[in-house]
């Protein structure tokens, strides 16, 4: 059957380095780190005492207090980013067929903040347990999309995907498939995470996954650097408005780019460690290019998963070498996480936004804190170390890998009618 083409017409971002797409993009080009001491809770006795938190964010700037109180920060972040993306897309809510507009979002955990807060209250007062009537609505991950549909009246496909740090990638891929098959005209998609909480920081600390560079948080996230010691946890949301090409052109929408392919695979190797040869990552990249009918030598840029973990960065580079061979040295590769930290399930969305802005402006943001490339990585590869690179980006891929061995690769191209 003939599949419909899928384009991106709106973007929304809420990140540790910017509370809008333009401020986020400006900070990326300037090489700004979002890391700093944790303020969400008292981290004095934790191994890691810093994170990439949202700065200057007040949900009451975006919605009434009564509405905000019914939502976990995870859902708040998604709703705020969705507002920006829908506004940016120029969707006329009085004219669009809301039966044909869906919402598909990804999150790795959901309402972790509300779960932790309730646990604290219960432990302190277990003889007289009291629970908020909104507790389950705040904890349930599906309310991320539920609240967006309620706010805008969208009645199309509506659900949440969860695949750890690949969650938003699965959501965006599902949105593409729904549009290709004609199940909707518009899908609001992306990812959100609010995991700078005791349980997440403590859990990752106990796994030795987080950096403990407490004396120098600004330089702690250092993907591909020989001196890296773990990732920096972050929070926020990224949202894309995806449409069928026909629908976007009919309403005269601006188009950032086209989503042409997705590859998904599983390592089937280990619950937390990547396959050391990157077997699953090789599969996801090849499947995305096959889906998009694109050759490896056509790819200009890879937004790497690049978390800054000792094992993960090298495994991903092994996979890139396997898939691209000599062409790997001709591409630009970078890590958005060097600045935003690791936004877990939201990562693939904010990193997709970075790709689309690169396509718009002809510039690729740097990988900061990269001073000595790991000796196991080809030394002639271009990671845009510490400075942006001006380059036309005609085709790019975004890699995202998650605990459980989940792998997702999204392939974007410049739009040509």
Secondary structure, DSSP 4 states (H G I P E B T S, - for coil): -PPPPEEEEEEEEEBTTBSSHHHHHHHHHHT----EE--SS--TTSS--EEB---S--GGGTS-HHHHHTS-HHHHHHHHHHHHHHHHHT--TTTS-GGGEEEEEE-SSSSHHHHHHHHHHHHHTGGG----TTHHHHH-TTHHHHHHHHHHT--S-EEEE--GGGHHHHHHHHHHHHHHTTS-SEEEEEEEE---SHHHHHHHHHTT-B---TT-GGGT--TTBTT---B-BB-EEEEEEEEEHHHHHHTT----EEEEEEEEEE--S-SSSPPTT-HHHHHHHHHHHHHTT--GGG--EEE------HHHHHHHHHHHHHHHGGGGGGSEEE-THHHH-B-GGGHHHHHHHHHHHHHHHTEE--BTT--SB-TTS-TT-B--BTS-EE---SEEEEEEEETTTEEEEEEEE----
